[in-house]
């Protein structure tokens, strides 16, 4: 006899309390496979396809496209087991996924034996994924991989600096120190599809990770901490590879998706709205940005310095590059290359403050964030290992991440983990600004528009291409001399790009 199981909206990221339904991927009456994506939802900053941990026939959906559901609310119900086909609507047999697909399904006993391997904690069975038999409905692209419970060989991919972890396993944590977790059998305690996606994209085996959440739950902070620790050369202490998961890294991961928890009831309290006034809920992307900026102002004692620079030679150098054969080089890529060279000279600004340990953590890699304005609001994608990329590679990665940001396809892994941010607000036609540090980073370089202005060049007044550069920095990590030295070096490279040849 068929059993109807209810699938509820899972926790899509530590701290999130709701998500908006963007697009249903299945209809009532469709046959779904274990781990098949069934709905696309939008969190504070990312689009996510949610996999269903049950295989069977969809009997009901809850929520229309555009509706917001709290975590734990019913998403859909699925009839599983013997007789599940009887739950399909009578008018459905002639539609896609009708009787022809029914013949592809395993028998009732076989369906009972397969499960998601707890791909979402609280759902499915504990059957090992290796014994799964996935069923892909006819006419639908394979989406089961998006719900995979493990992530491969256990080596860190291109998203981290340096080599991946050794065969001994991925570092976990114990009493604030790195330790090696023994690979486990059975289900992997992961509740968030975002965590699994981050691990999969970095070829990290979750079965070798020790979770720091309740009952060993693996959090996104654990994955990011493991990737940082794995990238450290020579097995150096986790403190050198990055802050403790209970500290800054966890805060950084949470900051990328925070906002919904504190704003779910926005507009429901307070005084009555006078005629003509409008209350706009502070949630989603706007809420996440508001929370992060407020935290930065609250926790970081920032200061700003700025300088005007003659960018004429930089513009000429770029024109010469683009006149040659090969891909075109973007201006932001050249500015990014200048930033990474400056950070190599002034590493104090490529750091973060671990408030719990009262320590400054300097990074040995540059994950460069850049502000991108989209229809959904401001997001900050991160170019991994920007210090190891040339201008051509930086141009390509900036273009890829910008397109993903505009399409709403950025993953949490592409929105977190930055160590320094470049903000090109000149695209808005403004000359200067005092940027707010992107918490928990230590500094942000702002770049205004490049416009013709009177300038004294070689002792004579001339019209030159002038840009204003501003640096906002955490005064805890350095004094004004260091910040001024960094900004002056950046300005020198803008005025004389040949200065960069010293670092190439």
N, C-alpha and C positions, 0 to 999 in steps of 0.2 A: 504494500500500500504506500502511495506517495506521501511524503512528509513535506509540508510547506515551511520553509525556513526564512526568517527575516534577516536581511542584511542592512546594518545601520551604518551611517556615515562615520568612518573611522577618524581617529586623530591624524590629521595630515601634516602635522608638524608641532613640536613641543610648544605649547602656549596658545595655539589656535583654538577658537571655540566655534567657528562657523565657516561656511563656504557657500559660494553661489553656484547654482547649477547653470553651466554654460550650454551644454549640449548632451542630450541622451544618445548613447551609442547602441541601445537595444530597444525593442518594442515589446509590449506585452504579448506573450506567445512565442517569443524567440527562444531558441535553445542556446544556452550559454555554456561555455566550458569553464573549468576551474581556472581561476586567475585571469579570465578574459576581462578587459576593460569594459565597463558598462555605462559609465557616465564621465563626462569631462566637467570638472569644477574649477573654480577660480578662488584662490586664497588671497591673502593680502598682496602678494606679488607674483605668484606663479600659477600657470595653468597646469592642472594635474589630471591624468586619466586614472580613475579609481577602479581597480580590479575586484571582481567578485570572487569570494573564496568558495563558492558552491557551484556545482555543475548540475544543470537541470533546465526547467522551463520557467521563464519569467511569468509570474502570475499577476503582479501589480507593480506600479511605479508610484513614488510619492514625491510630489513637487514638480512644478512646471519649470521650463527653462527660464532663467532670470530670477527664480526664487532663491532665497537664502535659507539654508538649513543649519541648525546647530549640530555640533558633534554629538553623536549618539541618537540622532533622529533617524527614523526608518528611511532607507533609500528605495529598496524594492524587496519583493518576496520571490522566492524561487521554490518550485516544486521539485523535489529530488526523490530518487528511489523508484521502485516498481509502480507503474501507473501514472508516472509524471506526465506522460503525453496526454492523459485525459484532462489535464488542467489547461490545455491550450484552447483558445476560443474556437468555436465551431467554424467560423468563417476563415480561419487561418490556414487550413491545409493547402490552399492553392498559392499562398504567398511564399516569398523567399524564406527558406528555412523551414518549409513544411514537411510533407511526408518524405521527400527525398532526403532531407537531413536526418529524419528520425532513424533511417536505416544505418546511419553512421554512428549512432550512440552505442555505448557499451551496455551490456545487460544490467539488470537491476542489481544483482549481487556485485558485479564489477564496479558499478558506480558507487556502491556503498563503501567499497574498499579504497577508493581514491579520495584524496582530499588535498587541501591547499598547503598542507604542512604548516598550518598556522601562519600563512603569509600575512595575515592580519591577526594580531593577538586577540583571542576571544572567539575566533571563527575557525571553522574547518576542523580537520582531524590531524592527528600526529603522524600520518603516514609519511614516509620519507619521499622527497620529491623525485628520486630516481625511479620510484615505482608508479609515478603518475602516468596516466595516459590522457593526453590533452585532446580535446575535440574542438576543431575549428569550424564554425558555421560556414556554409557555402557562401562565397561572394564577399566574405569579410577578411581583411588583411590580418595576418597573425599578430595579435596584440598580447598574447599570453606572456611574451618575454617581458612586457612592461611590469608584470606582476611577479616576476621570478623571485623566489625567496632567498637565493644565494647569488653570489656574484663572481664566480670564476676562481682563478688560480691564486688569489691572495697577493698579487703584486700591484703596487701603486702605479697608476697610469700617468698620462701626460698632465693630469691636473695637479700634480705635485712636483716639487723640485727634487732632483736627485733620484737615486735608485729606490726601488720598492723594498718592502720588508723581506727578510730572509725566510727560508723555509721553516724556521722555528716558530713562526706565527706572528701575528700583529700585536703590537704592544697594547695592553689594557691598563688598568690602573689599580693600585693597591697602596693605601696609605700615602697617596700623593706621589708614588714612584711608578716607573714603568715596569710592567711585568708581562710575561708571555702567557696568553690564554691557550689552554689545550683545545684542539678542535673537538666539537661536540657533535653527537648524533641526534637525530630527531629534529623537531621544529626549531627555527631560529626566532628568538624573542624580539621581533620587530613589529611595531604597531603602525609605523608611518610609511606609506609608499614613497615619500620623498627621501627617507633615509635609505631605502633599498635602491632607489634610483641613483643616489649619490654614490653608494658603494659600487653599484654595477658600472657606472661610468668611469670609475677609477680602478676597476678590476680588483676590488677588495672583497675578500671572502668573509662574510659576516659570521660564519661559523667559527672563525678564529678570533672573534672579538668578544671581550667581556663588557657587558652593558653596565652602566652606572645608574640606570633607572630602577624603579620598583621591581622587585623579583627578577633582577638582571636584565630589564628591558634595555635594548640598545637604542640610544638616542642619537640624534644627528651630531651632537657635540662629541660623542664617542668616536664616530666615524671620522670627523674632521681632525680630532686629536690623534687618531691612529695614523692618518695620512701625513700629518705634520711630523710625528715621531718617526714614521717609516722613512721620511725624506732626509732625516738627519744623517750625516756621514759618520762612519766609524762607530755607530751605536752610542752617540753622545747622549747625555741625559735629556729626558723629555722637556726639561725646562729650557734647554737651548733650542729645541725644535719648536717650541711654542708653549703658551701658557697652559696651565692645568685645566682639564675639562670643566671643573667646577668654577673656573674663573673666566678669563676673557673670551676664550674660544666659544664656550657655551653662550656667553652673552652676545657674541657676534652672530652666532647661528640663530639665536632667538630673535635678535633685532631685525633680521631680514623678513620674518614672518609675523612679528608682533603687531598689535594694533587692534585686531578684532575683539580680543578679550576685554579690552577696556572701553570699547565703544559700541558694544552690542546694543545698549539701551540708549544711545545718543538721541536726544530730542524728546525722550519720554518723561524727563523731569525738568524742573525749573519753572519759570514764570510763563504765563500764557503768551503766545506770539501775537504782538500787535498787528492790526491790519496792515498789509503791505510787506511785512517782514517775512523772511523765509528761514527756516531751520534746515540746515544741511547736515545729515549724520556724518560724523567724523569717523569713518571706517574704511576698510579696504586699503588701497594704496595710500590714500590721503591720511588715513589713521595711522598706518605704519610709519609714514614719513614724519607725521607730527610727533609720535612717541619717540622716534629715534632722535630727532632734532632737539626735543625738549630734554632728553636724557643727556645729550652732548652738552647743552648749555648748563645743565644742572651739575654735571660731574667733571667737566674739563675746564680748567682755567686757561682759556685760550687768549692769544694775542695775535695781532695782524701787522705785517709790514708789507710795503709795496714799493715798486720801482717802475719807471718808464724805461723802455728799451727800444732801440732802433732795430726793427725786424727786416730791414731792406735786404740785407745779405742772406738772411734765412729764406726769404721768399725767392730770391734769385737762385739759391742753391736748390730749392725744391723744383723750380721751373727747369733747371738744368737736368735734374734727375728724371723728370717726367718727359723731357725731350728725347732722352735716350730710350733704347728698346727695353721692353719689360713692363711689368705692372706699374700703374701709377702709384705714387707715394702721397699719402694724405698729410695735411699739416699737423693733425693731432698725433699721428704716428711719430713725426719728427719731434714734437714737444714731449711725447712719452719717452723717446730715446734720450732726450736731454734730461728728463726727470730721473731716469734710472742711473745715468752717469753721475748726476748730482747726489743721488742717494748713496752711491758707492763712496763718495767723498765725505758725506755727512750722514752716516748711518743712524745717528741719533733720531732722525726724523722718520726712519723706517722702523717704527717700534710701537709698543703699546704699554700701558701701565696696568700691572696686575695689582689691583687695590687690596685684595685679600692678603697677598704675600708682601705687599709694599715693595714691589720690585719693578724695574723697567725691563721689558723683554724686547731685545733687539732681534729682528728677523734676518736670516741669512739669505733671503730670497725677496723679490719684489713682486707681489701680486697687486697689480695696478688697477684700481677702480676708476671709472670715468662716469660722470653724470650724463644721463641720457633722458631727455624729455620725450614722453610718449603721450598718446591720447589717454592712457590710463593714469598718467601722473609721472613723477620723477622716479627713476630707478637708477641703480648704480651697478652695472655689470662689472665683472672683474676679469682682467686679462692675466691668466696664470703665468708665472715665470716671465714677466715682461723683461726682466734684466737679461734674459738669455735669447731674446728675439731681436732681429734686425728690423730696419724700417719697413721693409717689404712684408715681413711676417706680422709685424704690428698692424700695418694697414689692413691686411686680410682679416685679422682677428677682430679689430675694431668694427669692420664692416659686418662680419658675421654676428657679433653680439648686438650691434645696433639693430640689425634686421630682426633678430630674435626678440629684442625688447619691444619693438613696435608691433610685432605680431603676438606678443604675450606668451612666447614660448620659452622664456628663460627659466632654467631650472634653479632650485635653491643653491646648488653648488656653483652656479654662475653668478649668484648674487651675494655670496658670502665669502669670507676669508681674505678680503682685501687688506693690504698693509699700508697703502698710500693712495690718495685720490687726486686725479687731475680733473679740474672743472673748467671747461671751455665755455664760459657764459658769453663770450664775444659773439656767438651765433645769434644771440638775442639783440644784437646791436648796441650793447652797453660797453662802456670803457672799463669800469672797475666795480669791485664788490668786496665785501668782507665775508668770505665763505665760512660756514659752520663746519667744524671738523666732523668727519664721518665716524662717529663712535663705533668701535673703540680704537680707531687709528689715532695717530699723533699729529698728522698734518695734512693739509690740502693746498695744492697750488691752483690758483685761479688765473685764467687768461682772458683778457678783454678783447675787444675787436681790434683788428689791425687796420689803421686808417692813415691817409697822408696827413702829416702835420709839419709845421716849421720845426727845424732841428739844426743845431749847430754840428756840422759834419766837417772834420778836418779844418777847423777854424773858420768856416764860412757857413752862413745861413743857407739852408737848403730844405727842400721838401722831401721828407723821408717817410717810410712806412713805420709807424710807431705803435707800440702795444704796451698796455699796462699789465704788469704781473703782480699778483698779491699772494702772500703766503700766510695762512692761518695755522698756528701750531700750538700744541699742548706745552705750556710753559713748564710743566713738571719734567719733561724729558730733556730739555735743553734751555739755555739762556738765549738772549737776543743776538749774541755774537754768532752762535751757530746758525740760527735761523737767517740772519743777515748774510752770512757766508754762503749758505745754500742758495738764497735768492739771487745774490750777486753772481754766483757761478752760472745759474740758469740764464740770467740776463746776458752774461758774457757769451754764452753759447748761442743765444738768439742773435746777438749782434755780430759774432764771428764764428760761424758754424765750424770753422777749421779747428777751433779749440777742442771739439769732440774727437779729433783724430788722436789725441793723446790717450784716449781711453778705448780705442778700437783695436 
